[in-house]
Amino acid sequence: MPGLGGYAFGPGAEHDGPGPSDFDVADRVMQIATERDGPPAQIALAWLLQRPGVSAPIIGATKSEHVHDALAAERLTLSDPEVSCLEELYVPHSVLGHE
């Protein structure tokens, strides 16, 4: 099934897809990326790497730029206000296939 960010869509999908707050968070990622003059993927990966309990986010690299963004994100530290900006609207989702 086609997906977006780990969500499956279509008939029989376990999740209906991203909710409105997910798009708001994506807008915040874009805002911070613009302020830092960098790609949004680096901001999103840097945020994941700074989260407690996340030691290695799973990335799907189909282009060399994806690998570059992942490696650059490892060296990027978001400020406390940037993290707060991203987390303010974030709503956690259950893992697909788990209750």
Backbone as CSV, one residue per row, in Angstrom:
resi,resn,N_x,N_y,N_z,CA_x,CA_y,CA_z,C_x,C_y,C_z
1,MET,0.838,-1.191,0.000,0.000,0.000,0.000,0.872,1.239,0.000
2,PRO,0.455,2.272,-0.695,1.234,3.510,-0.631,1.209,4.071,0.774
3,GLY,2.261,4.778,1.139,2.312,5.314,2.485,2.972,6.668,2.548
4,LEU,2.910,7.240,3.719,3.543,8.521,3.991,3.980,8.495,5.435
5,GLY,5.272,8.594,5.661,5.774,8.667,7.017,5.390,7.480,7.889
6,GLY,5.332,6.285,7.316,5.024,5.103,8.091,3.539,4.795,8.195
7,TYR,2.698,5.567,7.535,1.266,5.321,7.567,0.853,4.635,6.276
8,ALA,0.032,3.608,6.384,-0.503,2.923,5.211,-1.866,3.502,4.886
9,PHE,-2.139,3.676,3.605,-3.413,4.214,3.157,-4.110,3.204,2.271
10,GLY,-5.402,3.367,2.110,-6.152,2.528,1.194,-7.029,1.540,1.928
11,PRO,-7.769,0.743,1.155,-8.675,-0.236,1.766,-7.915,-1.187,2.683
12,GLY,-8.438,-1.389,3.867,-7.825,-2.310,4.812,-6.670,-1.724,5.593
13,ALA,-6.344,-0.450,5.371,-5.236,0.167,6.100,-5.589,0.253,7.576
14,GLU,-4.586,0.077,8.419,-4.807,0.117,9.868,-4.909,1.538,10.396
15,HIS,-4.528,2.510,9.618,-4.514,3.902,10.059,-5.035,4.744,8.912
16,ASP,-5.829,5.753,9.217,-6.406,6.587,8.170,-5.430,7.606,7.611
17,GLY,-4.241,7.647,8.151,-3.261,8.603,7.659,-3.000,9.698,8.663
18,PRO,-2.204,10.649,8.268,-1.841,11.720,9.193,-3.048,12.584,9.552
19,GLY,-3.025,13.084,10.776,-4.083,13.978,11.225,-3.686,15.427,10.988
20,PRO,-4.612,16.349,11.241,-4.338,17.769,11.001,-3.098,18.280,11.731
21,SER,-2.858,17.807,12.948,-1.699,18.299,13.694,-0.384,17.869,13.038
22,ASP,-0.394,16.740,12.314,0.824,16.302,11.632,1.259,17.314,10.572
23,PHE,0.285,17.874,9.870,0.613,18.871,8.861,1.087,20.171,9.501
24,ASP,0.548,20.488,10.677,1.013,21.668,11.404,2.463,21.493,11.848
25,VAL,2.799,20.287,12.309,4.183,20.008,12.699,5.085,20.093,11.475
26,ALA,4.637,19.567,10.340,5.434,19.642,9.108,5.682,21.101,8.711
27,ASP,4.673,21.955,8.920,4.859,23.386,8.649,5.929,23.973,9.563
28,ARG,5.957,23.534,10.815,6.975,24.013,11.757,8.368,23.530,11.345
29,VAL,8.444,22.285,10.870,9.732,21.767,10.375,10.214,22.644,9.227
30,MET,9.318,22.979,8.308,9.674,23.840,7.175,10.130,25.222,7.656
31,GLN,9.452,25.757,8.662,9.809,27.070,9.209,11.237,27.050,9.759
32,ILE,11.544,26.034,10.562,12.881,25.943,11.157,13.929,25.696,10.071
33,ALA,13.600,24.861,9.092,14.532,24.597,7.989,14.831,25.883,7.220
34,THR,13.807,26.690,6.994,13.995,27.960,6.291,14.873,28.900,7.113
35,GLU,14.609,28.968,8.421,15.409,29.831,9.296,16.873,29.392,9.333
36,ARG,17.106,28.086,9.243,18.476,27.554,9.298,19.091,27.397,7.906
37,ASP,18.301,27.691,6.874,18.750,27.559,5.482,19.239,26.137,5.189
38,GLY,18.411,25.168,5.592,18.751,23.766,5.367,17.527,22.970,4.978
39,PRO,17.716,21.717,4.590,16.594,20.879,4.189,15.741,20.430,5.380
40,PRO,14.441,20.332,5.196,13.553,19.895,6.266,13.890,18.489,6.786
41,ALA,14.376,17.629,5.928,14.717,16.264,6.359,15.760,16.295,7.475
42,GLN,16.723,17.194,7.391,17.748,17.296,8.432,17.137,17.732,9.759
43,ILE,16.184,18.650,9.707,15.529,19.128,10.926,14.727,17.990,11.555
44,ALA,13.949,17.282,10.750,13.120,16.189,11.263,13.988,15.082,11.859
45,LEU,15.055,14.705,11.170,15.940,13.654,11.685,16.682,14.113,12.936
46,ALA,17.104,15.369,12.971,17.791,15.892,14.164,16.856,15.848,15.364
47,TRP,15.572,16.194,15.143,14.604,16.139,16.241,14.458,14.706,16.742
48,LEU,14.343,13.750,15.817,14.227,12.345,16.229,15.441,11.896,17.030
49,LEU,16.622,12.274,16.564,17.850,11.857,17.244,17.983,12.463,18.634
50,GLN,17.347,13.608,18.873,17.402,14.247,20.184,16.333,13.723,21.137
51,ARG,15.422,12.890,20.648,14.348,12.348,21.487,14.894,11.247,22.382
52,PRO,14.483,11.213,23.629,14.905,10.123,24.517,14.410,8.784,23.969
53,GLY,15.277,7.802,24.009,14.894,6.465,23.563,15.063,6.208,22.085
54,VAL,15.333,7.229,21.302,15.557,7.028,19.866,17.059,7.046,19.634
55,SER,17.599,5.891,19.295,19.042,5.828,19.066,19.381,5.733,17.594
56,ALA,18.453,5.254,16.779,18.720,5.118,15.355,17.408,5.099,14.584
57,PRO,16.945,6.274,14.121,15.706,6.270,13.331,15.926,5.507,12.028
58,ILE,14.889,4.839,11.573,14.983,4.078,10.317,14.731,5.051,9.173
59,ILE,15.679,5.124,8.268,15.526,6.007,7.115,15.534,5.161,5.854
60,GLY,14.845,5.613,4.851,14.855,4.951,3.549,15.584,5.860,2.576
61,ALA,16.798,5.505,2.264,17.615,6.349,1.387,17.595,5.764,-0.023
62,THR,16.928,6.471,-0.932,16.904,6.044,-2.329,17.760,6.957,-3.209
63,LYS,18.272,8.027,-2.612,19.129,8.969,-3.331,20.294,9.341,-2.428
64,SER,21.396,9.716,-3.017,22.563,10.082,-2.217,22.266,11.279,-1.314
65,GLU,21.360,12.161,-1.740,20.997,13.321,-0.925,20.355,12.876,0.401
66,HIS,19.627,11.759,0.370,18.994,11.255,1.594,20.060,10.846,2.607
67,VAL,21.101,10.199,2.139,22.195,9.787,3.019,22.900,11.026,3.564
68,HIS,23.147,12.008,2.700,23.781,13.266,3.124,22.959,13.941,4.222
69,ASP,21.620,14.025,4.030,20.760,14.657,5.033,20.810,13.904,6.356
70,ALA,20.809,12.570,6.285,20.841,11.770,7.515,22.149,11.986,8.270
71,LEU,23.250,12.007,7.559,24.547,12.212,8.214,24.667,13.633,8.771
72,ALA,24.157,14.609,8.031,24.208,15.997,8.506,23.312,16.186,9.730
73,ALA,22.192,15.490,9.780,21.279,15.608,10.916,21.935,15.126,12.208
74,GLU,22.811,14.163,12.094,23.501,13.631,13.271,24.385,14.695,13.916
75,ARG,24.865,15.639,13.118,25.730,16.706,13.633,24.944,17.971,14.007
76,LEU,23.647,17.954,13.765,22.801,19.124,13.992,22.140,19.028,15.371
77,THR,22.244,20.096,16.140,21.573,20.150,17.440,20.540,21.260,17.393
78,LEU,19.300,20.888,17.636,18.241,21.881,17.675,18.244,22.565,19.035
79,SER,17.941,23.846,19.042,17.870,24.596,20.296,16.610,24.191,21.067
80,ASP,16.592,24.490,22.350,15.399,24.203,23.162,14.147,24.876,22.594
81,PRO,14.230,26.151,22.168,13.034,26.767,21.569,12.595,26.073,20.270
82,GLU,13.551,25.590,19.471,13.185,24.878,18.244,12.486,23.556,18.571
83,VAL,13.018,22.826,19.533,12.401,21.562,19.951,10.995,21.831,20.487
84,SER,10.855,22.840,21.313,9.535,23.192,21.855,8.562,23.557,20.741
85,CYS,9.046,24.279,19.758,8.220,24.674,18.611,7.681,23.437,17.888
86,LEU,8.520,22.422,17.711,8.098,21.197,17.027,7.176,20.353,17.904
87,GLU,7.479,20.260,19.181,6.725,19.372,20.065,5.396,19.955,20.528
88,GLU,5.260,21.258,20.441,4.036,21.914,20.913,2.784,21.341,20.248
89,LEU,2.856,21.050,18.962,1.693,20.576,18.218,1.718,19.081,17.938
90,TYR,2.788,18.401,18.329,2.935,16.984,18.009,1.960,16.123,18.812
91,VAL,1.284,15.217,18.127,0.385,14.257,18.761,0.916,12.872,18.436
92,PRO,1.358,12.110,19.449,1.890,10.766,19.181,0.822,9.846,18.577
93,HIS,1.272,8.910,17.749,0.407,7.914,17.128,0.834,6.537,17.614
94,SER,-0.126,5.639,17.655,0.233,4.270,18.013,1.003,3.645,16.854
95,VAL,1.797,2.658,17.192,2.569,1.926,16.176,1.600,1.026,15.432
96,LEU,1.682,1.029,14.104,0.783,0.191,13.312,0.971,-1.269,13.683
97,GLY,-0.133,-1.971,13.852,-0.081,-3.386,14.155,0.005,-3.700,15.632
98,HIS,0.072,-2.659,16.488,0.146,-2.859,17.925,-1.002,-2.137,18.604
99,GLU,-1.537,-2.743,19.604,-2.658,-2.147,20.345,-2.148,-1.300,21.478
